Structure formats: C-alpha cells, structure tokens
C-alpha cells in the first residue's frame, strides 16, 4: 500500500470519528437559546396588498355572467378592478365567520356564495345564482318566495341579469378560517335588484 493510500485512509477514519463525536455544553439543553435564521423575520411581514388583475379566473366569472345574460337578452358585463377589490375586501372580512347571509354596506350590488370543501368553477357559482330564475315571476316582476330564504330566493338571479348593470368584479375563492369552507363575492355596478321593477327593462 502506498503512502498516499495510507494517508487517505487515516483522513477518512478521522472524519468518521469526528462526525460521531458529541458536543457538550456547560449550559443545560433546556436553557440554550434557539437559533434564529437570517430570514425568519420575513415570515412575520404582512402579506402584500391585493392587486386586482384580469386573469383567467376573473375572465371565467365575466364569461359565465355574459353567457347567461345572453340567454335573457341583456347586454354583456365588463370586468372592473374597483369592483374586484371591493368584493375581495368583503370576502376577507367575512372569512372569520364565513357568513354568506351578511352583505357589505357598500354601494354596489352584491352576490355571495359559500360551499364547504367542494371544488367548483366560476361557471358553477354563477349558474347556482341564475337558477333562482325558477322562483321569479317575470309577469308580475316579483319573487314567488314569501319570505325569501335559503333554497327559495331571487336576489342573486336578479343581480346576474339586471339589464342596466354594466360592470362586475369577483373576489375569487377565499378560504374561511377554521376550515369553515370557501367564500366567493361578486360586486355589480350600477346596482340593480329593485323590488317591483322589470329586471330586463328597468325604468325609473
């Protein structure tokens, strides 16, 4: 065996022995201070502010609305960043209790949707609102539900198809605290859903 091979073997043995050696501290283990990583403080920073963008998800909500508005013969909606920001803000405020019966005090029309742990598309959400059409009497322009309640109401449908509404913006899916489900808000401008008025041809 050459001198080089002997030297390499000694170095390897020294490394293995030293790697198995234990480190002893004068301070008891339970009193040692926990090391803080260089970038751990970054995790304490607040999340960046929400910036509304017309992405694929927002486009899907607009398309779903307009497909259904076309069915009843009213003009299409366009996406609006301010409405999206308002919808997202309210969804964030409601994520604590996930109360989909509590509407915002804002000036916009508003639809709320809640579902617990089930995958859904924007089209599914808007269709659920549109399906309230079955409860609305277009001859008398009144809702057949007395009183309106879960499973029998008309307001979501009216917000979707109100003729003079021109813009929409939706929050996207916001997860509620404590695993209470998923929340979606859509805001509309100008607001409609005025009792007694024809939603397909509202006149003052």
Secondary structure in CASP SS format (residue, H / E / C, confidence):
PFRMAT SS
TARGET T0000
AUTHOR 0000-0000-0000
METHOD secondary structure of the structure
MODEL  1
X C 1.00
X C 1.00
X H 1.00
X H 1.00
X H 1.00
X H 1.00
X H 1.00
X H 1.00
X H 1.00
X H 1.00
X H 1.00
X H 1.00
X H 1.00
X H 1.00
X H 1.00
X H 1.00
X H 1.00
X H 1.00
X H 1.00
X H 1.00
X C 1.00
X C 1.00
X C 1.00
X C 1.00
X C 1.00
X C 1.00
X C 1.00
X C 1.00
X H 1.00
X H 1.00
X H 1.00
X C 1.00
X C 1.00
X C 1.00
X C 1.00
X C 1.00
X C 1.00
X C 1.00
X C 1.00
X H 1.00
X H 1.00
X H 1.00
X H 1.00
X H 1.00
X C 1.00
X C 1.00
X C 1.00
X C 1.00
X C 1.00
X C 1.00
X C 1.00
X C 1.00
X C 1.00
X C 1.00
X C 1.00
X H 1.00
X H 1.00
X H 1.00
X H 1.00
X H 1.00
X H 1.00
X H 1.00
X H 1.00
X H 1.00
X H 1.00
X H 1.00
X H 1.00
X H 1.00
X H 1.00
X H 1.00
X H 1.00
X H 1.00
X C 1.00
X C 1.00
X C 1.00
X C 1.00
X C 1.00
X E 1.00
X E 1.00
X C 1.00
X H 1.00
X H 1.00
X H 1.00
X H 1.00
X H 1.00
X H 1.00
X H 1.00
X H 1.00
X H 1.00
X H 1.00
X H 1.00
X H 1.00
X H 1.00
X H 1.00
X C 1.00
X C 1.00
X C 1.00
X C 1.00
X C 1.00
X C 1.00
X C 1.00
X C 1.00
X C 1.00
X C 1.00
X C 1.00
X C 1.00
X C 1.00
X C 1.00
X E 1.00
X E 1.00
X E 1.00
X E 1.00
X E 1.00
X E 1.00
X E 1.00
X C 1.00
X C 1.00
X C 1.00
X C 1.00
X C 1.00
X C 1.00
X H 1.00
X H 1.00
X H 1.00
X H 1.00
X H 1.00
X H 1.00
X H 1.00
X H 1.00
X H 1.00
X H 1.00
X H 1.00
X H 1.00
X H 1.00
X H 1.00
X E 1.00
X E 1.00
X C 1.00
X C 1.00
X C 1.00
X C 1.00
X E 1.00
X E 1.00
X C 1.00
X C 1.00
X C 1.00
X C 1.00
X C 1.00
X E 1.00
X C 1.00
X C 1.00
X E 1.00
X C 1.00
X C 1.00
X H 1.00
X H 1.00
X H 1.00
X H 1.00
X H 1.00
X H 1.00
X H 1.00
X C 1.00
X C 1.00
X C 1.00
X C 1.00
X C 1.00
X E 1.00
X E 1.00
X E 1.00
X E 1.00
X C 1.00
X C 1.00
X C 1.00
X E 1.00
X E 1.00
X C 1.00
X H 1.00
X H 1.00
X H 1.00
X C 1.00
X C 1.00
X E 1.00
X E 1.00
X E 1.00
X E 1.00
X E 1.00
X E 1.00
X E 1.00
X E 1.00
X C 1.00
X C 1.00
X C 1.00
X C 1.00
X C 1.00
X C 1.00
X C 1.00
X C 1.00
X C 1.00
X C 1.00
X C 1.00
X C 1.00
X C 1.00
X C 1.00
X C 1.00
END
